Amino acid sequence: MNFKLLLTTTLLAGSLAGTAQVNRNVAYAFTGDGNSDFLWMNIRQIDLKTGNVIQTIFERSKTNFVMTDISTKKSVDQQVAATANIFSDKSYPTATFVAAAALDKKTNKLFFAPMRMNELRWMDLSAKTPQFYTMPSTVLNFGDLNDEANHLTRMTIGADGNGYAMTNDGNHLIRFTTGKNPVITDLGNVVDAENVNKISIHNKCTSWGGDMVADAFGKLYVISANKNVFVIDLATRISTFKGQISGTPAAYTANAAAVDTDGNLVITSANYFEGYYKVKMNDLSATKIEGSDAKFNASDLAGGNLLLEKEAAEANKFTIVTPAITANVSIADSKIFPNPVNTSSFNILLEGQKEGRYTMVMSDLQGRTLQTKSFTINKSAQTEKVNIMNRPVKGVYMVKVLNAQNQIVITEKIVLE
């Protein structure tokens, strides 16, 4: 693979500032200098609604900076780095080009990992003069640093507040904390779901490079450079293929991704100067953001939003009140069928319930909500079909139905096969 193609499969990220007045449609992107430049070492602020550059935060060879190694407490600055090769020397913050980055809006830090270094770095976005920190780690030593398979090319901040990153080949899923002295853990390899449909997250042609975002329910979404989307369950590290993004030019690679305030995915390319696209997650259809910036290609985006935030907020409204068992509370009688579930849906028999508004909540056995569905009962006997979103791994799950007073009227365990 030639050098240019190697770079197009990497990601870089941007971030939005973690302050009380933060504009949640602002992200940061690592970019080159402009058309035909593929040296992604600059950091620019991006408006996710318009896809346009707001301002340049860090520009190679021009912006003053200080970078401190937290293990040795030694610092370098622009003058020291000027004597070295800024493209390859470790004394320069974005040397060897950034391949993975994520914003932690809680601490207002932009974390990133240069491709050919076993180091985690971050930029303090609150500092007036760009302040970088670097932390070498043996955990990030995956072997030959020039082997593209070993490059960290996907990174995001999860719903749990931890950072997550993954190598191109999917053999290392990394978790890191975001405090003053991050703790880095190699969780191991990502595993393809049984119904992989011949599209593996480990496949070099279909699944390397790109970017990664997280949802509000604790899952990771990998968008490969080839526009394939995978959902990773952090509890099992199992990756499920969701589909491929449609609606972009054939040569357009999806190297950078962030989530806007409407819950859409915003993507742009590292090697195709065609601007930004908005992707609807329900069908992965992309629409071009007209007038978006086409001068600066970006190898990664990172903002402070999660997918499914509105859905999670809706689910969290339910403070479940468990009443005394009455004729209306169908705990013993089976109301869900088929069970076990071996398809992508199940049915709930709502016989005997009063007319009104109800909500189905599906959760795992630890109580984490996986999805919700609201519906109205308008007759004495009704069957409601539930399509399972982002079908979780095989196992036992809980399904509850709540009435308008948030009281449980049905609760059952279901088995997904």
C-alpha positions, 0 to 999 in steps of 0.5 A, spaced: 500 500 500 502 506 497 504 512 502 498 516 500 493 510 501 496 508 507 494 515 510 487 515 507 485 509 512 487 513 518 483 518 522 484 524 526 479 527 530 477 534 533 473 536 539 469 541 542 470 545 548 468 542 554 465 549 558 458 551 560 457 555 554 459 550 549 456 550 542 455 542 541 455 543 534 462 545 534 468 539 533 475 539 532 479 536 525 486 534 524 487 537 517 492 538 512 494 545 509 489 545 503 488 542 497 492 536 495 496 536 502 495 530 505 500 531 511 494 531 517 498 535 522 493 541 523 487 542 528 482 546 526 475 548 529 469 545 525 461 547 525 458 541 524 452 544 521 455 547 515 461 543 515 465 550 515 472 551 518 471 556 524 478 557 526 485 554 526 487 552 533 494 549 531 498 550 524 504 546 523 511 550 523 507 556 525 503 556 532 507 556 538 506 550 543 509 547 549 509 539 550 510 536 556 512 528 557 508 527 564 513 521 565 519 525 565 516 532 566 521 535 561 518 540 556 519 542 549 517 548 545 517 551 538 524 553 538 526 546 540 522 542 535 524 547 530 531 544 530 528 537 528 524 534 523 517 536 525 514 530 520 518 524 524 521 527 530 517 525 537 519 532 539 513 535 535 506 534 537 503 532 531 509 528 528 508 522 524 501 525 523 495 523 527 491 517 526 486 517 532 483 522 536 477 524 541 475 529 545 473 529 552 469 535 553 469 533 561 476 535 562 476 539 555 482 535 552 483 533 545 486 526 546 490 523 540 495 518 538 500 519 532 501 513 527 508 511 528 509 512 536 507 508 542 504 514 545 498 517 548 497 525 547 493 530 549 492 538 548 489 542 553 484 546 549 483 551 555 490 553 555 491 560 551 498 557 548 497 550 545 499 546 551 500 538 549 502 532 554 505 526 552 505 519 555 509 513 552 506 506 554 508 499 553 501 497 552 501 501 546 507 497 543 503 493 538 510 491 534 512 494 528 510 501 528 511 502 520 506 496 520 499 499 518 495 494 521 498 496 528 496 503 527 491 506 532 486 509 527 479 509 531 478 513 537 472 516 541 470 517 548 465 512 550 458 514 554 462 511 561 467 517 560 473 513 558 477 513 552 477 508 547 481 506 541 482 501 536 488 498 531 487 498 524 486 490 524 482 490 530 486 486 534 487 491 540 481 495 543 484 500 548 481 503 553 484 509 557 482 514 563 482 521 561 485 524 568 491 527 569 495 520 569 491 516 564 491 509 565 491 505 559 488 498 558 489 493 552 482 490 552 484 485 547 481 483 540 474 485 537 470 479 535 466 478 529 459 476 530 456 470 528 452 473 522 458 477 519 456 476 512 463 475 510 464 482 512 469 482 518 471 488 522 478 485 521 478 485 513 483 490 510 480 492 504 473 493 507 474 495 514 480 498 516 481 506 517 475 511 518 473 513 525 469 511 531 463 514 535 460 512 541 452 512 543 449 513 549 447 506 551 455 504 551 456 501 545 461 503 539 460 505 532 466 504 527 465 507 521 471 504 516 474 508 511 470 504 506 464 506 509 462 500 512 459 501 519 460 496 525 457 496 532 461 494 538 458 491 544 463 493 550 461 488 554 463 482 549 467 486 544 463 483 539 462 487 532 456 486 528 456 489 521 450 494 521 451 496 513 454 501 508 453 508 508 450 510 501 449 517 497 457 519 497 461 519 491 464 512 489 471 514 491 469 518 497 472 515 503 469 516 510 475 518 514 472 522 519 466 522 523 462 526 529 455 526 531 451 533 531 446 535 535 440 532 531 443 525 532 446 525 525 453 522 523 457 527 520 463 525 515 468 527 511 474 524 507 481 525 508 483 524 500 477 526 496 476 534 496 468 533 496 466 537 503 462 534 508 456 529 508 450 528 514 448 521 515 442 518 518 443 512 522 436 509 521 438 507 514 445 510 513 443 514 507 448 520 506 446 527 504 451 532 502 452 539 506 451 544 501 456 549 501 461 545 506 468 546 506 472 542 500 479 545 501 481 542 507 481 534 507 480 531 514 482 525 517 478 525 523 473 529 527 471 529 534 465 532 537 462 532 544 455 528 542 453 521 543 449 517 538 442 516 541 442 521 546 435 523 545 433 516 546 437 515 552 434 521 555 427 518 554 429 512 557 432 515 563 425 519 564 422 512 567 423 512 574 419 505 575 414 504 580 413 497 582 406 496 585 403 491 589 401 485 584 394 486 582 390 483 576 393 488 571 401 486 573 402 480 568 408 478 571 407 470 572 403 469 565 407 469 559 406 475 554 412 475 550 412 471 544 416 468 540 421 466 546 426 464 545 427 470 540 431 467 534 429 473 529 430 480 529 423 482 533 418 479 538 411 481 540 408 483 546 400 481 548 397 487 551 391 483 553 387 486 559 390 493 559 387 499 559 387 504 553 392 509 554 400 510 552 405 505 554 412 504 554 416 498 552 423 498 555 428 492 554 435 492 558 440 487 560 440 483 566 445 489 569 439 494 568 442 498 562 437 500 557 438 497 550 432 500 547 425 503 548 418 504 544 412 508 546 405 506 543 398 507 545 393 501 546 386 503 544 382 496 544 382 491 549 386 486 546 392 488 542 399 485 540 405 490 539 411 488 535 418 490 537 423 490 532 430 489 535 435 495 534 442 493 533 441 486 535 445 484 542 449 478 543 445 472 544 443 471 552 438 473 557 434 480 557 429 483 560 423 487 557 418 491 561 412 495 559 410 501 563 403 505 563 403 512 563 404 512 571 411 509 570 408 503 573 410 496 571 404 492 567 408 487 564 415 484 566 419 478 563 425 475 561 427 473 554 432 469 551 435 472 544 438 466 540 
